[in-house]
Amino acid sequence: MTVELSGWFVSKMLVFIADLLKIHRIIDFFHIRGGILMLKVSALENRDYNLIKAAEEVIEKNYRYGRHHIGSAVRTTSGHVFAAVHLEANVGRIAVCGEAMALGKSISEGEHEFESIVAVAHPHPHEDIEKCWVVAPCGMCRELISDYGKDTDVIISYNGKLVKCNVMALLPEKYSSDIES
């Protein structure tokens, strides 16, 4: 039996196969539960809670309304922790995120290999919130973290729990160049 395939069908199948190949590259970061594709996460360890505390301490110490409301902390593979605040700017595009500041602080001190990173938000005076909370990195920070360490874990709130996951799970279609991290 001979089957003729239309050009439309062949093109749709090629797109489908290409999509499957993309999925294959990122499937390591997900699992299926109850028929739903879920992010692969790990429970936090005591040292992860200490990292969150370092981010909270740096922003609680340095919070200024309109200037600094995000604190971040990164733990290097050697175990050192570097914490920093974000820099707000009147022109939003030139603001620098806390994660970038923490990574830069670490690199400036000679620490280039990262294990985990977290960011926390400090409540503003007009908000009815009493303490800092963990926030997920923005898209630019996801790119930056992955540029400097594809094996870096990111602490996030997921399904109502604090967990950690690999940064690449948060960035399945990462922009790439010839430079390796």
Buried (B, 14 or more C-beta within 10 A) or exposed (E): EEEEEEEEEEEEEEEEEEEEEEEEEBBEBBEEEEEEEEBEBEEBEEEBEEBBBBBBBBBEEBBEEEEBBBBBBBBBBEEEBBBBBBBBEEEEEEEBBBBBBBBBBBBEEEBBEBBBBBBBBBBEEEEEEEEBEBBBBEEEBBBBBBBBBBEBBBBBEBEEEBBBBBBBBBBEEBEEEEEEE
